[in-house]
Amino acid sequence: MDFPRVFILIRDQDIAYWADFEAWKNDIIEVNFFNPSERAEADLEEILTDAWNFLALIEEEEENQYELNNGYEDDGI
């Protein structure tokens, strides 16, 4: 694994959904390291960029699933 293990706390999910990257990284999230000694060596900007890109991929996949289900959640009905 290239990165230290981290836990990213999203303080406000509703605001995070609509935030741009700068607001997201500066005001909405908090990065916590499982091993605090790794923080000094970590490239925090790279960790945040990868986390942001991962969320974008998740959002894209959710949109694809929504379209596949003709705009409806698959609730078995």
C-alpha positions in Angstrom: 0.0 0.0 0.0 1.4 3.3 -1.0 -0.4 5.5 1.4 -0.6 5.5 5.2 -3.9 4.1 6.5 -6.3 6.9 7.2 -9.9 7.4 8.2 -11.6 10.4 6.5 -14.4 11.9 8.6 -17.1 13.8 6.6 -18.4 16.3 9.0 -21.6 17.2 7.0 -22.7 14.8 4.3 -25.3 17.2 2.9 -22.9 20.0 2.3 -20.2 17.6 1.1 -22.4 16.4 -1.7 -22.5 19.9 -3.3 -19.1 21.2 -2.3 -16.2 21.9 -4.6 -12.9 20.4 -3.9 -11.4 23.4 -2.0 -14.4 23.7 0.3 -14.5 19.9 0.8 -10.8 19.6 1.8 -10.7 22.8 3.9 -14.1 22.8 5.7 -15.9 19.5 5.4 -13.5 16.6 5.9 -11.0 15.6 8.6 -8.2 13.1 7.9 -7.2 10.9 10.8 -4.3 8.6 10.7 -4.5 5.1 12.2 -0.8 5.5 12.9 -0.1 9.1 13.8 3.6 8.8 13.2 2.8 8.4 9.5 1.3 11.9 9.3 4.7 13.6 8.9 5.6 11.6 5.8 2.2 11.7 4.2 1.3 13.8 1.2 -2.0 15.0 2.5 -2.9 16.7 -0.8 -2.5 13.5 -2.7 -4.6 11.6 -0.2 -7.3 14.2 -0.4 -7.3 14.2 -4.2 -7.5 10.4 -4.3 -10.4 10.4 -1.9 -12.2 13.1 -3.9 -11.7 11.1 -7.1 -13.0 8.0 -5.4 -16.2 9.8 -4.4 -16.6 11.0 -8.0 -16.4 7.4 -9.2 -18.9 6.2 -6.6 -21.3 9.0 -7.7 -20.9 8.0 -11.4 -21.6 4.4 -10.6 -24.8 5.4 -8.7 -26.0 7.4 -11.6 -25.3 4.4 -14.0 -27.3 2.1 -11.7 -30.1 4.6 -11.6 -30.3 4.7 -15.4 -30.1 0.9 -15.6 -33.1 0.7 -13.3 -35.1 3.2 -15.4 -34.8 5.9 -12.8 -36.2 3.7 -10.0 -34.4 1.9 -7.2 -34.6 -1.8 -7.4 -37.0 -2.5 -4.6 -38.4 -5.8 -5.9 -41.8 -4.4 -6.9 
